[in-house]
Amino acid sequence: MSPTADPVQNGLLAHTPSSFADVWARSVDRRSDSVFLVFERPDGGVATWTYEQFDAAVSDVAAGLIQREVAPGSSVHLALTNTPAFVALWLAASRLGAWIVPSDPMGKVPELADHIERTRPQAGFCAADRAGVYRQAAAGRPDMVITEVDEASASLDALTGSARVDWPEVDPRDRSAVMFTSGTTGRPKGVEITQANYAFCGQVMAERADLTPDDRQLVVLPLFHANAQYYSFASAIWTGASVALMPAFSASGFLAQAARHQATCASLFAAPMRMILARGNPVDGVALRHCWYAQNIADDQYETLSQWLGCRPRQLYGMTETIPAVLTEPADNPVPSSMGQVTPGCQVIVRDGEVLVGGEPGTTLFAGYLDDPETTAASFTDDGWFRTGDRASVDPDGRHYFDGRHSDVLKVAGENVSIVEVESVLASHPAVLEAAVVGAPDPVRDEVPVAFVVAADPASPPAAEELSAWCNQRLTKAKLPRSFTLIDELPRTSVGKIRKFLLRQEAEAPKEATGR
């Protein structure tokens, strides 16, 4: 089956659902001699595969999975950093009709054990230097075959086998992955992703970025996360473009990597972008024509980055559950503070301030939450829209502006206070690199905003009195933070999302939170 697409009709692409396995096979057929993957090892060495060469590697890895008794419907657990092994295992499992469970490779025993217990993998893959933690996490599943991988190597030999490979017929609705949410608010949920989901995402994101086979995606965000899989790899595979894969994000090295590998496209979050500005320098030869980013950055930061990157970055909005980024800024004159307009092929409305996403579960939306039909049902409105929990406003041009999550609206003495607004004011202070605001209980006003601040120059941090005066000039009384706590860095997930529940725990602790 080959992917097909017709013009957008009523906000959705009228198309025949395709399997991700078929999308890969189509690109191998069309782009066999073209470069698919460039991997820069931690030692600076570079390994390169064409589509045909990597497809042969995928077949060998599939043979290895079969020898580990992986069959259609089996799960394969991955606790790997950015490495060709991750990509080969992902594609091999997809073609075999199995499904992957990517976890944060730096996860601790309880987190990894929870993922393994809930997905019951037939095989698991981890880094050799983290095998002790991984084996401890997998102790509750003694039958799982564990393979240790040298992540610094481009070799796939540890994964391969000699079993006969007969590719099964894969249905677009077959499960292809379970990705766990980042846990910024509580226990992660397992998001079920189908073969059709990956194919649809690849198509939508490729078309929105005007991707061509001559483009090269620079991937520095972690592969276990949806961003790298959805926006970079799936779109490249759909198009037959190439990917330059870096072992990890380097703020000081990003621009040089973009120039060295002649990258034309990239995807980042606001936090890594600010890090590039703080630790990097302009580099000759950077020629990105396109860069996605998520979450707001200040206007002056945006202008500097545009000069350094060679293009005006375009903000997007999406979740693991929404599959594509359902809101994206257009290429023509992107607005830095806007999350974007509705992405062609997607459906979005804002109802009572909340962003709702439409689509068909298992095709254009996630299939559901793993073994949790009650949470799945509660995540949709009575008329079938997925509830994102995020708030936004819409201007006459159809641009959406983030107003925070429902949990980001505090009730201060009965008055609604958007912590996004307070954070924006703090972030505009010249001595502040970034800030996060959470609610803390108050015996009189129910709750009040408290601020955690990272200084732009750690050697010369702003005083709490200075920050208070800054806010007092720009915010009403209810929005003024009760306290300002200077910290070295905000607690984040591996892709830069702030773990606000940790800040909230600190804010709610029975102690006085003051500037230090």
Secondary structure, 3 states (H helix, E strand, C coil): CCCEEEEEECCEEEEECCCHHHHHHHHHHHCCCCEEEEEECCCCCEEEEEHHHHHHHHHHHHHHHHHCCCCCCCEEEEECCCCHHHHHHHHHHHHHCCEEEECCCCCCHHHHHHHHHHHCCCEEEEEHHHHHHHHHHHHHCCCCEEEEECCCCCCCHHHCCCCCCCCCCCCCCCEEEEEECCCCCCCCCEEEEEHHHHHHHHHHHHHHCCCCCCCEEEECCCCCCHHHHHHHHHHHHHHCCEEEECCCCCCCCHHHHHHHCCCCEEEEEHHHHHHHHHHCCCCCCCCCCEEEEECCCCHHHHHHHHHHHCCCCEEEECCCCCCCCCEECCCCCCCCCCCEEECCCCEEEEECCEEEEECCECCCECCEECCCHHHHHHCECCCCCEEEEEEEEECCCCCEEEEEEHHHEEEECCEEEEHHHHHHHHHCCCCEEEEEEEEEEECCCEEEEEEEEEECCCCCCCCHHHHHHHHHCCCCHHHCCCCEEECCCCCECCCCCECHHHHHHHHHCCCCCCCC
